[in-house]
Amino acid sequence: VLKEGGQGKHDLLAIPRARVTGVECPEIWGPKAFNLWKPAWDEASKRFPGIDVMLGINSFHGRKQDQLHIHLTGFQ
């Protein structure tokens, strides 16, 4: 799922449909795990043509939500 994720026009959040807390969650590791990074990168590159793209996640101690999400940000 993609949602508007920030104050700028080049900010989105990629959120898995399954409830996972973060990169420490065992459900996102292993051969059957869904790789959210690739579709997030592809979508950011498509939505922000000609703009450099950066992906990131909040650290365990820095997060406020209990749901993994990837920040997709375009910067110039």
N, C-alpha and C positions, 0 to 999 in steps of 0.2 A: 504494500500500500504506500502511495506517495502522498505527502501532505505538505502544504506550505509550512516552512520551518523556521522562518526568521524575519528580520526586519527588511531585508533587501529583496529585490526581484530575482536574485539568483540564489535563493536559499530554499532547500527542500529537505524533507525527512523521508527516508525509506524505512518502513516499519514492517517486520514480518507479521504475517497473519496469525501464526502460532505464538502463543505467549511464552516468551523467553526473557530472562532477566538481563542477560549480558553475555559477554564473551566467555565468562566463567561457567555458563550454563551447559551441562553435558549434552543437551539435545542438538547443539549446533556443531558438534564435533563428530567426526567419523565419516565413513564412506557414504552413508545415506543422508547426511545432513545437507540442507539447502544452502547454497552459497549466495548470500544476499549481496555480497560486494560486487560481483560481476554485473547483475542487472542494475544495481544502483549506479555504477560507473557508466554503463551504456545509456541509461536514462538521463543522467546529468550531462553527458557529452552531447546527446541529442537535443536536450532542452536549452542548453547554453552554447550554441555554436560559436566558434571563434573566441571563446573565453576559456581560460585555464580553469580546471576543475580540481577541487580538493574534497576528499572524503574523510570523515573522522567519526569517532565515537567518544562518548564521555567515559572517563575512568570510573572504576568501581566507587571510589570515594567522592568523585565529583558529580555523580549523577543524582538527580532528584526524582526521576521516574523509575518505576520498577519494570521497565520494558525496553529491550534492546531497540535502538534506532540508530541509523547511520545518517549523519549530517552530510548533505550534498551542497557544496558551496562553489559558486563561480567567483573568481577574483581577477582583477586586472592589474 
